[in-house]
Structure formats: C-alpha cells, structure tokens
C-alpha cells in the first residue's frame, strides 16, 4: 500500500485571496498538498470550496497570493496532463446526448488540432485502461445518457484518468447517488489512491462519511479554519463549537 509522501508538495497555495466584485470569497489561504494524499475539503455553502479548486486548476486567477503545481508557478505551468478534474454536476447534460462511453472518455485525450477520427493506438489503449480502472470497459459502447448516475460519474472519472494524471480534483461527485453506489464509489477512490498512488482532492458535503475515507480534512469558510487528520477533526468537532456549526457531532472512529 502506498502512503502519502509528506516530503513532496505537489500543490502549494500561499496567501491566496480571491474577490468577486466587492465580495471577498477567499482570504489568505495557505495550504500544501502532498504526493499520494487524499484530502477532503469541507465547509458551508458559499465557503469558497469550488473557488479554491478552480484557482488550483488555473480556471480562476487568484486576486493575490501564489499557487505552485509540481514546483512551478501556476502561470508558467504547462504539464496539465498531470491533473484530472471531475467538475460539479458533470453528469448534468442532455440525456439523449449522442455519445458513447468510449467517446466521452476519448474526449479527454484531444488536444488542439486533433479530431475524434485521428486517435492513435496509444489513445485507444489509454481509453481502455481508464475505463477498466473504473470497471466500465464492458459498457464502452453504451450511450452515456442510458447509464445510471453512478455509472456516468465513473465515466467522467475515467475521462479524468485518461491522461495518466498524478492528481485528480473532484467537486462534490457523490451528489444524488444512492447508498450502494456511494459505497462502490468510495471503494473505487480508495483503490485509485492506494494502488495508483493518485493524489485525490475531494470537495464533499457528507462530512460524517468523508472522515472515514480521507487522510486529511481541510475546512474552509472563506479562510482556512482547519487542516488536520480525520481523527483530530472528530476530536475537535466534539469539543469545539466552531466545528459544531459546520457539522453535526461525529461519534464514530476513522478507519481505512
């Protein structure tokens, strides 16, 4: 089993703030994420969780502060294939969208100037490998709109995996899935983290569940209010009223 390497920072956020119009969404966020880590990002609605993710992905530019990816300032970073992203509500698209599972995942391989008909043998192998990693290769020819929500989410994770990234960001990927699908989904993330040494950064609203899964909890509420192990978080949440506003009291123990 691979463990996080806490000597290797793959994402460094230093004094990052972000304002939208007159409103300050994030203030002075400093955060390091290590190679092989599995981080759960929690906080109330409007806390800036998705905004921080988008800043780390280069989709938004911080108003102030510095972001480094793999030791390189984000404005100079070019190795975007190292980073996968499953956005919020990835599965909310036209149900009759005429694309197969294989085609959706293959879209992750296309760069400027490439078309769907110019995929190489290497591309095809990468698509197959990504779908096998999420147990969806046998569904490769089905239309994406014919799948369940949980199956669709696996396909979008395969699309994020298709360039062999070292880190994947997931923005509330479990919204609206049933309990069985949820169990399978978290088991798959554990497998990706442990067997492939993939670093995972997951925004989650199910705080009670996420403390059972991740290595570190990051609490956001415009500022960074905590960055600690799940065990520490559970202990703090039972004794500190500031956490109690964020979460119902958590009484179980972390495992896994």
N, C-alpha and C positions, 0 to 999 in steps of 0.2 A: 504494500500500500504506500502510495506517495503521500508525503506530508508537505505542507507549505514550507517554502524556504524563506524564512524571515530576514535573511541577509540580502535578498534580491527584491528591490522595489520595482515593480513593472509599471505602476501608475503612481505619480506623485502630484498631489494637489497642495499648493502653498498659498495661503492667504487669499483664496478666491472669493470674490464677491460678484454678485450679478443683480443688476437693477433693470426693471422693465418699466419704462416711463418714470414715474415718480416713486414707484414701489420697489423696495429692496427685497428681492426674493431670497438671496443668499448673502451671508455676511461672514467674511474672514474664515472660510473653511480651509483647514489643513488636514490632509489625510494621505496616508501611504497604503497602497495595496500590494501585497507580496505575491511572488510567483507561487501558484498552486493553492492560493487562498480561496475560500468560499465565504463570501460576505453577504449578509442580509442587510438591506437598507430599509429602515422603518421610520415612521413619523406620521403626524396627522395630515389630512388633506391640505394641500397648499403649503406644505413644509419646504418644498423645493427639491424633492427627490428626483423627479424626472428632469428638472432643470440641471441638476448636478450631473446626472447621467449624460445628458446631451452635451454638456461642457466637456466631459471626459472623452466623449466620442467626436469632438470637433464640430458638432452640429450647431452649437451656440458658442459664442466667444465671450469669455468672462469679462466683466466690466473692469476688474482689476485682479491681480494675482497671476500665478504661474501654474501651468499644467505640463507635466512631462510624461510621455509614454515611452517606455523602454529606454529611459535616459535621455530622450530627445524632446526639446520643447515642442509643444503640440503644433505650433505654427510652422515648424520645419519637418514634422513627422510625415513620412511617405509610406511606411510599411503597413498600410491599412488592412492587408490580408491577414495580419496577426490578430485582428479584432473582429469579433462577430457581434451582432446586435439583433435581438428579438424585441421589436417595439411594442408598446402598449396597444392592445386591440389589433394585433397583427392579423387576427383571423376575421376581422370585421370588413369583409369585402363582398361584392356582389356574389350571391350564392351560385349563380349559373356561370361564373367566370370560366371561360372555356380553356382551362389549362390543366394538364395532368400533374400529379405529384412530382414526377420526374422533371417536368418543365419548370415548375416553381423552384425546385432546388437548383436546377441548372442556371436559373437567372442570377444566382449568387456568384457564378463564375464569369459573367460577362463584363468586360471592360469596354471602354470607348473603342469603337471601330470593330467590335466583334458582334456577330449576329447569332441568332439561335441555330443557324444552319452551319456555323463554322466551328462547332465544338470539336475538340480533338479527342483522341483516345484517352488522354490524361484527364480531360474534363469529365468524360463519361465514367471513368474509374472513380473520380473524386465524388461524383454524384451518387454512384452506387455505394461507396464506402460511407458517405454521410447518412444515407438512408438506412443502411444496415446498422449503424451505430444507434439509431433511434427506433429500430425494429419496424421500419416502414417500407423496406425494399419490396416486399410482396404486394404492396399497394401502389407500386410505381406508376401503373397505367390508369389508375382511377382519377376521375376529375376531382380537383381539390374541394369543390362545393358539395360533393357527395359524401365527404368524410364527416365524422363527429368532430366536435370542438376540440376534444383531446387529441384526436389524430391530426387535425390541422395544426395544432400547436407543435406537435412532433415534427411535422414537415417544415415549419418555419425555423425550428431549431436545427434541422438538417441543413437548411439553406444557410444558417449562420455558421455551420460546421464545415461547409463545403470547401473553404479555402485553407483548412487546417489551422485555425486560429489558435492563439495561446490564451486568449481571454474572451469570454462571452458576457455581454450585458443583457439582462432580461428584465423588462419593465412590467411588473405585475402579470406574469404569464399564466397564473392559475385562476384568474377571474372567471367565474361562471362555469367551472368544471366540477363534476360530481366527485364524491369521496374516493371511489375506486380509481378513477382517472387521476386524481390528485396523488394517491399513493404510488401509482405507476410512474407518474411524472417526477416525483421527488426521488424515487429509486433510480430513475434514469439520470438525473442530475448528479446523484452521488457517484454513479458509475463513471460519468464523464469527468468528474473532479478527481476521483481516486485512480482510475485506470488510465486515463489520458493525461493526467496532471493538468487539466484545464482549470484556469482561474475563472471563477464564476462570481458575478456581481448581480445580485437579485433584489429588485425592489419588491417588497411583499407587504400585504395588508393583514395577513393572518399571523400576528405576532406570536401567538401561542405555538403555532406549528413551526414557524421558522426557527425558533430557538432550539428545536430538536434536530435541525438539519445543518445549520451553517457552522463555520469555525469562528466567525466574528460578527458581531452586531454593530451596525453604525446607525445612530439615532440622529435624525435631522429635524430641526424645527427652525428653519431659517439660518440658525447657527448649528454647529456640530455639538450636540448635547451629550453624546457618549460614543465611544469606540472601544468595545470590550468583548470578552468571551461571552457566550450564552449563559454560562454558569454565573459569571459576575452580574450579567444583566438581570437574571432571575432573582439573584440575591438582592440587588439594588431595588428592583421593581416591587419587591415585597416590603421594603422598609422605607422607601423614599417616595413622597407624594408627587414629586415632579415626574416620575415614571408612571405613577398611577393614572395621571391624566392621559397618558399615551396608550395605556394598555390595561386590560383587565388583569387582576392579580394572577400571576402564573405560579402554579404549585407543583408542576412535575419537574423531573430531572432531565437534563440534557443527555442524549445518548447518540451513538454513531460518530 
